[in-house]
Amino acid sequence: MREKRAFGRRPTFKPAILVLDDGRRLPGTLLDQSEGGAKIKLSAPESLSGEFFLEIPEDDLIVRCRVAHASADTMGLQYVKPPRRISWLKK
């Protein structure tokens, strides 16, 4: 089966948080990451739509994204904008 992704994936296994526009924070584990997206396993999966932020505190990164695909407990995320440093936003 041929890979359809434009960017190669790297396994990560880091804590991550989905931050919804209503302020809710959904903790999870980042399973893999690429230049254009990521896959996350959520502690309490739920159906998401629209755009939201993905925070990766260990890397000091935040990125606007949307769901590309979802299964029972994992989501493939597509980046909508380039990642930024969380610390830059707090200045």
C-alpha positions as CSV (number, residue, x, y, z in Angstrom):
1,M,0.0,0.0,0.0
2,R,1.5,3.3,-1.1
3,E,1.8,6.2,1.5
4,K,-0.5,9.1,0.6
5,R,1.0,11.6,3.0
6,A,3.0,14.5,1.7
7,F,5.3,14.4,4.7
8,G,7.0,11.5,6.5
9,R,5.8,10.6,10.0
10,R,8.0,10.4,13.1
11,P,7.0,8.4,16.2
12,T,6.9,10.7,19.3
13,F,4.9,9.4,22.3
14,K,4.7,12.7,24.1
15,P,1.9,14.3,26.3
16,A,-0.3,16.6,24.3
17,I,-3.5,18.6,24.8
18,L,-6.3,19.6,22.4
19,V,-7.5,23.1,23.3
20,L,-11.0,23.8,22.0
21,D,-12.3,27.2,21.2
22,D,-14.7,27.0,24.2
23,G,-11.8,26.6,26.5
24,R,-12.0,22.8,27.1
25,R,-8.6,21.0,27.3
26,L,-8.6,17.4,26.2
27,P,-5.4,15.5,27.4
28,G,-3.8,12.8,25.2
29,T,-0.7,11.3,23.9
30,L,0.9,12.4,20.6
31,L,1.7,9.1,18.7
32,D,3.4,10.5,15.7
33,Q,4.1,13.8,14.0
34,S,5.0,15.2,10.6
35,E,5.4,18.6,8.9
36,G,1.8,18.7,8.0
37,G,0.0,16.9,10.8
38,A,0.0,14.5,13.8
39,K,-1.8,11.5,15.3
40,I,-3.1,11.7,18.9
41,K,-4.6,9.2,21.2
42,L,-7.1,10.9,23.6
43,S,-7.8,9.9,27.2
44,A,-11.5,10.6,26.7
45,P,-12.2,10.5,23.0
46,E,-15.1,12.6,21.6
47,S,-16.3,13.7,18.3
48,L,-14.7,17.0,17.2
49,S,-15.3,19.2,14.3
50,G,-13.9,22.5,13.1
51,E,-10.6,23.9,14.1
52,F,-8.8,23.8,17.5
53,F,-5.3,24.0,18.9
54,L,-2.9,21.2,19.6
55,E,-0.4,21.9,22.4
56,I,2.8,19.9,22.8
57,P,4.2,21.4,26.0
58,E,7.4,19.2,26.0
59,D,8.4,20.9,22.6
60,D,7.0,24.3,23.5
61,L,4.7,24.1,20.4
62,I,1.1,25.1,19.7
63,V,-0.5,24.6,16.3
64,R,-4.0,25.2,14.8
65,C,-5.4,22.0,13.3
66,R,-8.5,20.1,12.3
67,V,-9.4,16.4,12.3
68,A,-8.3,14.6,9.1
69,H,-9.6,11.1,10.3
70,A,-10.7,9.5,13.5
71,S,-11.1,6.0,15.0
72,A,-12.3,4.8,18.4
73,D,-9.5,6.5,20.4
74,T,-7.1,8.1,17.9
75,M,-7.3,11.1,15.6
76,G,-5.3,12.1,12.6
77,L,-4.8,15.9,12.7
78,Q,-4.0,18.2,9.8
79,Y,-2.2,21.4,10.6
80,V,-4.1,24.5,9.4
81,K,-1.3,26.9,10.2
82,P,2.4,26.5,11.0
83,P,3.4,25.6,14.6
84,R,4.4,28.4,17.0
85,R,6.2,28.5,20.3
86,I,3.9,28.5,23.3
87,S,6.4,30.7,25.2
88,W,6.2,33.3,22.4
89,L,2.4,33.7,23.0
90,K,2.9,34.4,26.8
91,K,5.1,37.4,26.3
